[in-house]
């Protein structure tokens, strides 16, 4: 009994901080969403019906979730081979690769996002290289497009994919690959039957982090995507700080949270199912 009481006493400060910094604002957000007018004087569900009564908002929600899924796909396609390369490097080169992965996190997201304007602009690095090689005859339009946004988010979110993935894959016994090769399995079969199942927890964790971060990346979505690409974070900002319709901004915020958490729960379920198949 005393040990349990001591555990509660140790967890109490963290619990109070969590309640003050997260639960209280969340409850306030829910309360504000149940007002009909921007002056917050009339209770009702008018903001909810107004938000979900507009078909455009459904498109914005779908586009926001698709942006996160597309970013997951690109980070997995690029990040997983890098994690495999990490496994075959010497300890000294592994430290160098970890430094390269972590280094972008030392810079502000704002700085990295504005750097992509230089890279993706009409006279940027990408267009200059393609024009110099003769691959294109005129500059490509990459800014204010979803392609350019996904490219920039892939680089920005890549550490969130690689760090948990490398952390899990570094604990995989290298003798398992040797045993698989000794039993006659090819490299591809070893990858899909041995390495991939064992690295699934890190892959799922990376996907969760990338999805949650990319769908809420207001700075990148606004700077790279511009006003032509509208996602939920931009809608929240417009309703809260431009139109000053706080109830509608609260509804949009809760819609973003619920939709993102739904996809995260689905990804977690897939991860648990795949982990169950591996252990079973």
C-alpha positions in Angstrom: 0.0 0.0 0.0 2.8 2.4 0.9 4.7 1.7 -2.4 1.5 2.4 -4.4 1.0 5.6 -2.5 4.6 6.6 -3.2 4.1 5.9 -6.9 1.0 8.1 -6.9 2.9 10.9 -5.1 5.7 10.8 -7.7 3.3 10.8 -10.6 1.1 13.6 -9.1 3.2 16.6 -10.3 3.3 15.2 -13.8 -0.4 14.5 -13.7 -1.2 18.0 -12.6 1.1 19.6 -15.2 -0.6 17.4 -17.9 -4.1 18.5 -16.7 -3.1 22.1 -16.6 -1.3 22.2 -20.0 -3.4 19.8 -22.0 -6.7 18.8 -20.5 -7.8 22.3 -19.4 -7.2 23.9 -22.8 -8.9 21.0 -24.5 -12.0 21.2 -22.3 -12.0 25.0 -22.9 -11.8 24.3 -26.7 -14.7 21.9 -26.5 -16.7 24.4 -24.6 -16.1 27.3 -27.0 -17.1 25.0 -29.9 -20.7 24.9 -28.6 -21.4 28.5 -29.3 -23.3 29.7 -32.4 -21.8 33.1 -32.8 -18.3 34.6 -32.9 -19.0 36.8 -29.9 -19.5 33.6 -27.8 -22.8 34.7 -26.4 -25.3 32.1 -27.6 -25.0 28.4 -26.8 -25.8 25.8 -29.5 -24.5 23.5 -32.2 -24.6 26.1 -34.9 -20.8 26.1 -35.4 -20.7 22.3 -35.7 -23.6 22.2 -38.2 -22.1 25.1 -40.1 -18.7 23.5 -40.4 -19.8 20.0 -41.3 -22.7 21.4 -43.5 -20.1 22.8 -45.9 -18.8 20.1 -48.4 -15.6 22.2 -48.8 -14.5 21.4 -45.2 -14.8 17.6 -45.9 -12.4 18.1 -48.8 -10.0 20.0 -46.6 -10.1 17.2 -44.0 -9.4 14.6 -46.7 -6.6 16.6 -48.3 -5.0 17.1 -44.9 -5.0 13.4 -44.1 -3.8 12.5 -47.6 -0.9 14.9 -47.2 0.2 13.0 -44.1 -0.1 9.6 -45.8 1.8 10.8 -48.8 4.6 12.1 -46.6 4.7 8.8 -44.8 5.1 7.0 -48.1 8.0 9.2 -49.3 9.8 9.1 -45.9 9.5 5.3 -45.8 10.7 4.8 -49.4 13.8 7.0 -48.7 14.3 6.3 -45.0 14.1 2.5 -44.9 17.0 2.0 -47.3 19.0 4.5 -45.3 18.3 2.5 -42.2 19.5 -0.7 -44.0 22.7 1.1 -45.0 23.1 2.2 -41.3 23.1 -1.5 -40.3 26.0 -2.3 -42.6 28.2 0.6 -41.6 31.1 0.6 -39.2 30.5 2.1 -35.7 32.4 5.3 -36.7 30.3 5.8 -39.8 27.2 5.0 -37.9 27.9 8.0 -35.6 28.5 10.2 -38.6 25.1 9.2 -40.1 23.3 9.7 -36.8 24.9 13.2 -36.7 23.7 14.0 -40.2 20.2 12.8 -39.3 20.0 14.8 -36.1 21.6 17.9 -37.4 18.4 19.3 -39.1 16.6 19.1 -35.8 19.0 21.7 -34.4 17.6 24.2 -36.9 14.2 25.9 -36.7 11.5 24.5 -38.9 11.0 28.0 -40.1 14.6 28.2 -41.3 14.4 24.8 -43.0 11.1 25.7 -44.7 12.3 29.0 -46.1 15.4 27.2 -47.3 13.2 25.0 -49.5 11.9 28.2 -51.2 15.4 28.7 -52.5 15.6 25.1 -53.6 12.2 24.7 -55.2 11.9 28.2 -56.7 11.8 28.9 -60.5 15.5 29.8 -60.3 16.3 27.4 -57.5 18.6 24.5 -57.2 16.2 21.9 -58.7 15.3 23.9 -61.7 18.9 25.0 -62.3 20.2 21.5 -62.3 17.4 20.1 -64.5 17.8 23.0 -67.0 21.6 22.6 -67.0 21.2 18.9 -67.8 18.7 19.6 -70.6 16.0 17.5 -69.0 13.5 20.3 -69.0 13.1 23.3 -71.4 11.5 25.6 -68.9 11.4 25.9 -65.1 9.0 23.6 -63.2 6.4 25.1 -60.9 7.2 23.4 -57.6 6.2 26.1 -55.1 2.6 26.3 -54.1 2.0 22.8 -55.3 1.4 19.6 -53.4 4.5 18.0 -55.0 6.8 20.7 -53.7 5.1 20.5 -50.3 5.5 16.8 -50.0 9.2 17.1 -51.1 9.9 19.6 -48.4 8.0 17.8 -45.7 9.9 14.6 -46.6 13.2 16.2 -45.7 11.8 18.0 -42.7 10.1 15.0 -41.2 12.8 12.4 -42.2 14.5 12.4 -38.7 11.2 11.5 -37.1 11.1 8.4 -39.3 14.8 7.4 -39.1 15.5 7.8 -35.4 12.9 5.2 -34.1 13.5 3.0 -37.1 17.3 2.9 -36.6 16.8 2.5 -32.8 14.9 -0.7 -33.4 16.9 -2.0 -36.3 20.2 -1.5 -34.4 19.0 -4.1 -31.9 18.3 -6.8 -34.5 20.8 -9.6 -34.1 23.1 -9.6 -37.3 23.4 -13.4 -36.9 19.8 -13.7 -38.0 20.7 -12.5 -41.4 23.6 -14.8 -41.6 21.4 -17.7 -40.6 18.8 -16.8 -43.2 21.5 -16.7 -45.9 22.9 -20.0 -44.7 19.5 -21.6 -45.1 19.4 -20.5 -48.7 17.3 -17.3 -48.5 18.1 -14.5 -50.9 18.7 -11.0 -49.7 15.3 -9.9 -50.7 13.6 -12.8 -48.9 15.7 -12.1 -45.8 14.6 -8.5 -46.0 10.9 -9.3 -46.2 10.8 -12.3 -43.9 13.4 -11.4 -41.2 14.4 -7.7 -41.2 11.1 -6.1 -42.0 9.0 -7.9 -39.4 11.6 -7.3 -36.7 11.8 -3.6 -37.6 8.0 -3.1 -37.8 7.7 -1.5 -34.3 10.2 1.2 -35.3 8.6 1.6 -38.7 5.1 2.1 -37.2 6.5 4.5 -34.6 8.1 6.6 -37.4 4.9 6.6 -39.4 2.9 7.8 -36.4 5.4 10.7 -35.7 5.6 11.7 -39.4 1.8 11.6 -39.9 1.1 13.6 -36.8 3.8 16.2 -37.6 3.1 16.6 -41.3 -0.7 17.0 -41.0 -0.2 19.8 -38.4 2.8 21.5 -40.1 1.2 24.9 -40.4 4.5 26.8 -41.3 5.5 24.4 -44.1 1.9 24.1 -45.5 1.5 27.9 -45.6 5.0 28.9 -46.8 5.5 26.1 -49.4 1.9 25.4 -50.3 0.7 29.0 -50.2 -2.9 30.0 -50.1 -3.8 27.8 -53.1 -3.4 24.6 -51.0 -5.8 24.7 -48.0 -5.4 22.4 -45.1 -7.0 22.3 -41.7 -4.2 24.2 -39.9 -4.7 27.1 -42.3 -8.5 27.0 -41.8 -8.0 27.2 -38.0 -5.6 30.1 -38.4 -8.0 32.0 -40.7 -11.0 31.5 -38.4 -9.2 32.3 -35.2 -6.9 35.3 -36.2 -8.5 36.7 -39.5 -12.2 36.2 -39.1 -12.1 36.0 -35.3 -14.8 33.3 -35.3 -13.5 31.3 -32.3 -16.3 28.7 -32.1 -15.7 27.7 -35.8 -11.9 27.7 -35.2 -12.5 25.4 -32.2 -14.6 23.0 -34.3 -11.9 22.9 -37.0 -9.3 22.3 -34.3 -11.3 19.4 -32.8 -11.9 18.0 -36.2 -8.2 18.0 -36.9 -7.4 16.3 -33.6 -10.1 13.7 -34.0 -9.2 12.8 -37.6 -5.5 12.6 -37.0 -6.0 10.5 -33.9 -8.3 8.2 -35.9 -5.6 7.5 -38.5 -3.0 7.2 -35.7 -5.2 4.6 -34.0 -5.5 2.7 -37.3 -1.8 2.7 -37.9 -1.2 1.5 -34.3 -3.7 -1.3 -34.8 -1.9 -2.3 -38.0 1.4 -2.3 -36.1 0.0 -4.5 -33.4 -1.5 -6.9 -35.9 1.7 -7.2 -37.8 3.6 -7.6 -34.5 1.2 -10.4 -33.5 1.8 -12.2 -36.8 5.5 -12.0 -36.2 5.4 -13.3 -32.7 2.8 -15.9 -33.6 
